[in-house]
Amino acid sequence: MADNTNNKSNTDTIDTRHSPQAQHLIDTLQGEHIQKKGGQSAVIFRMVMPDHLCPFGLKSIDALKHAGYDIIDRHITTQDENTLVKETLGVKTTPQTFINGKRIGGNDDLQVFLGN
């Protein structure tokens, strides 16, 4: 069941193995928690802007849902947030997915990880 309130919550720390930098982004950015009881935990940082909805982020969300993950979906809604995410995580692109506290990478890396 998805929490579609578009707000972060104090319960959005689903895995304690996240780096302090990733946890700061989870706490800072808005989004939703797509709960799957008993599923492994995943966090995704993806662009959801008024004029751009990242297709690779949508593919990643779909793959995580189909694989049964408990997902913290964090929306990057401005270019400033996009820069913050990329600089904080030390990456060049988004989306970025973490599973059980470990960075998997972008959509291509996620698809390989999931065996798709």
N, C-alpha and C positions, 0 to 999 in steps of 0.2 A: 504494500500500500504506500503510495507516495504522499509525502507531506508537501502540498503545493502552495504553502503560504509564502514562498519566496523569501523566507527569513532564515537566518542562521539560528541555531539553538545551542544551549549548553550541552546537549546530548550528542552533538555532532563529532565527538571524538570517539570513533568506533574502533580505533586501533592505537595503542600507545607506542607503537614503534615508529611513528612519524618523526622526522627530524623537527627540531624546534621551528625551522624556517617554514616547512610545509604546514605545521600546525598553526603558525601565525596566519598563513593564507587561508586556512580553513576557517579560522576565527574571524578574519577580516572580510572576506568576500561573501556576498549573498548567494543564495541558491536553494536547493532542496535536498532532502534526505529521502532516498527511495529505498524503503526498508524491505528486506527479504529475510525473514526469520531463519536463522541457521546458516545463512550464506556467509561466504568469506567477505572481508571488507575491502572496498575499493573507494578511492577518492579520485575524482576527475576535475581538472581545471580546464574549462572550455569557453570559447567566445560566444556570448549571447548578447549581441548589441542590437540597438534599434534598427540599424540598417544592414546587419550581417549576422547570420546564424551559421556558424561553422559546420559544414557538412561532415568533416572528419570527426568533430565532436559528437554529432548525432550518430554516426556509425559506431563510435566507441561506446556511447551510452546504450545503444541497441545491443551491441555484443555483450556488454556487461550484464544487462537485464536477462538476455537469453541464457547466459552462463550461470545465472542465479546469484549474483553478487548483491550484497548490501552496499548501496552506493551513496556517498556524499558527493553531490553534484554541485560544484562551485562555478558560478557564472562570472566571466570576465566581461564587464559591461562598458568599459571605456578603454581607450588606448593607454591611458595612464595605468590602469589595472593590468593591462596586457604586459606593459613594460615591467611593472612590479613583479608579476608572476615569473616572467622569463629571467629577470635579473636575480630574483630570490632563488629560483631553482637551478640557475646556471644553464638554461636551455635556450635554443634559438626559435623554437616554434611551440605553439599550442594546437591541440589539446595535449595535456600531460596526465597520465594515469599512474596512480600508486595502488598496489595491491598488497595488503597485509603490511603496510609501512614501507614497501620497497618500490622505488620508481621503476616503472616498466618502460615508459616513454610515450611516444605519440601513437596515433591510430595504427600505423603499420606494425610497430613493435607490439602493440596490444593484440592485434590479430594473430601474429605469430605466437605470442605467449599463450593465447587461448586455443591455438591449433586450428584456426579458421583459414 
